[in-house]
Amino acid sequence: MNGRHRCSWAGSNPLMRHYHDTEWGVPEHDPRMLWETLMLEGFQAGLSWEIILRKRETFRAAFAGFDPARVARFEEQDIERLMGDPGIVRARAKIEATISGAQIFNAMQDSGEDFAAYCWSFTDGQPITGNVHDTQTPLSAAISKDMKKRGFKFVGPTIVYAWMQAVGITNDHVSDCYRCRETAPHRR
């Protein structure tokens, strides 16, 4: 696998290469995983994705496995616990945004709206081919606007576009990346 050409951002770091080779750009339809990835993209703002990947398991432990039902019930003592956890990004606003994001996720579910169906509704349920050089698009701006209207935080157009790439809503593997060919049946 080491001789294969990858997207340049995967570099030579084994963690980033593994993420690129197994997760990035693969269409995700599990509502909880879509939400987890969106929350982690928010934590990534201003940092590198490698930092988040290195801390991902600690994030999962700290945020109850990113179970929205449990996270939605976090209170001030949970925020203080998280603020003291050196294994995660300790940013109060991002922690609070994750808790409120869980509450929004649950409210959507309670009203009969599936988070995965919502996420994929912007592309008629199909992955789209993007442009790896973009940092945001009119579509990411529209999704960002809708998410903000619902109350989500840390969902600007750039964060949303990175999330769209991560969960395969947008497929941005470069044309000479071996994953581009492997995911070609999913591209439109």
Secondary structure, 3 states (H helix, E strand, C coil): CCCCCCCHHHCCCHHHHHHHHHCCCCCCCCHHHHHHHHHHHHHHCCCCHHHHHHHHHHHHHHCHHHCHHHHCCCCHHHHHHHHCCCCCCCCHHHHHHHHHHHHHHHHHHHCCCCHHHHHHHCCCCCCEECCCCCCCCHHHHHHHHHHHHHCCCCCCHHHHHHHHHHCCCEECCCCCCHHHHHCHHHCC
